Amino acid sequence: MKRSARVRSLRGSATLAVTARAKALRAEGRDVIGFGAGEPDFDTPDFVKQAAVDSLHAGHTKYAPTPGTTDLREAIAKRMREHNRIDCKAEHVVVTVGAKHAAYEVMQCLVDPGDEVVIITPAWLSYRPMIELAGGIVVECAAPIKQGFKTNPDALRAAMTDRTVAVIVNSPCNPTGVCYSRDELTALAMVIAEHPTATLISDEIYEDLVYAEISTDAVAFSPGSIPELAERTVTLNGLSKSMAMTGWRIGWAVAPGDGGEVAKAMTRLQSQMTSGIATFLMPAAAKAVEHQSETSGAMRSVFVARARLVSELLGEIDRFKTVPPSGAFYAFPDISSCFGLVSPAGRRIDSAATFAEAILEEKEVAVVPGEDFGEIARDHIRLSFACNEDQIRAGLGRISDWVGSLS
Ligand SMILES: Cc1ncc(COP(=O)(O)O)c(C=O)c1O
């Protein structure tokens, strides 16, 4: 059967592939420690579950408005105004099937074939395929480990051209766990402001998971609140990470600029694609948004302790170089000093992919290889510390032993 060129060249998500492989090995009875999945190990808070059950019993089982119910969009806009200082109204909010869907729709709405979109790499591995599916050209602005995984205004300016239609900023960052400070984000935003046709896409899905105890740069700050950029910023967010609601698939974009034209375009696109999210979830989502800050606070403190533990244990592996994570739940060590070595089972390690494959088979530890996070990320693996401290100790113990046994 014929397949389009579009899908012939499309790679599936490496993160989801590692997670699926770890699950399959566990189903075979193997004791896999998973550092692959990008999802909190906590359960969704009971009050949110209850709200969804009540909503079902109240009969919310029919189609709802495509961009979300007014109540939910109002709740999101209120949080965006009060918490994120973004001047917006409910009509600027589009509720989507997770923030991933919001990002996909934004690319479809902003990018024409040949347009350039700048991503700051290492970057979330779904940005590239989304940009390319819209016909866009990905420009990687490298933020190497020696710069603490951060770019700067000069490097961003150099990456932008008159064909740049958007720049994606993601702080805290997946896969590095690094946060930009308010000043750093503002300086980057001002470079984008110099290009009158460029949009800033600010992916803030990890905004509640910032660890000021670890780095003073770790703040939740929305560039969409900067007056010069307010009209040209699309902010992405959702409930997956902050509220442990990955499986609910609830995200959103807030696009107040241009009289809400981007939000309207997204709504038209979505009306031909998925329609709205499941209707009975919307009242529960509104409740979750109303209590997002205080609920995510409890999970945040657990992640701070884990981030410290991961940094400490990674720091003890001589062959790894690391930047301590100060946000999200990822560490992204450079493992390139293992390249050229051979594992106890005779596997030659010459890339992050071969490292990840070998350690899963030989030590039953699941990590995500860096290649899909950008050119600069090829020497890295991503470890997600969305698992408890015992698993972190056991998993990093296995990694340390195995890396020490390479010869
Ligand atoms: C940076 C980033 N943005 C967006 C998403 C999408 O989140 P979801 O679609 O689960 O809301 C993820 C999920 O891994 C992410 O890491």
PDBQT file of the ligand as one rigid body, heavy atoms in Angstrom, charges set to zero:
ROOT
HETATM    1  C1  LIG A 501       8.868  19.876  26.530  1.00  0.00    +0.000 C 
HETATM    2  C2  LIG A 501       7.577  19.163  26.392  1.00  0.00    +0.000 A 
HETATM    3  N1  LIG A 501       6.546  19.800  25.825  1.00  0.00    +0.000 NA
HETATM    4  C3  LIG A 501       5.355  19.213  25.681  1.00  0.00    +0.000 A 
HETATM    5  C4  LIG A 501       5.151  17.912  26.106  1.00  0.00    +0.000 A 
HETATM    6  C5  LIG A 501       3.795  17.292  25.865  1.00  0.00    +0.000 C 
HETATM    7  O1  LIG A 501       3.103  16.984  26.992  1.00  0.00    +0.000 OA
HETATM    8  P1  LIG A 501       1.647  16.376  26.912  1.00  0.00    +0.000 P 
HETATM    9  O2  LIG A 501       1.275  16.182  25.508  1.00  0.00    +0.000 OA
HETATM   10  O3  LIG A 501       1.687  15.095  27.684  1.00  0.00    +0.000 OA
HETATM   11  O4  LIG A 501       0.762  17.396  27.581  1.00  0.00    +0.000 OA
HETATM   12  C6  LIG A 501       6.191  17.203  26.683  1.00  0.00    +0.000 A 
HETATM   13  C7  LIG A 501       6.005  15.793  27.097  1.00  0.00    +0.000 C 
HETATM   14  O5  LIG A 501       6.928  15.036  27.256  1.00  0.00    +0.000 OA
HETATM   15  C8  LIG A 501       7.430  17.854  26.856  1.00  0.00    +0.000 A 
HETATM   16  O6  LIG A 501       8.469  17.234  27.427  1.00  0.00    +0.000 OA
ENDROOT
TORSDOF 0
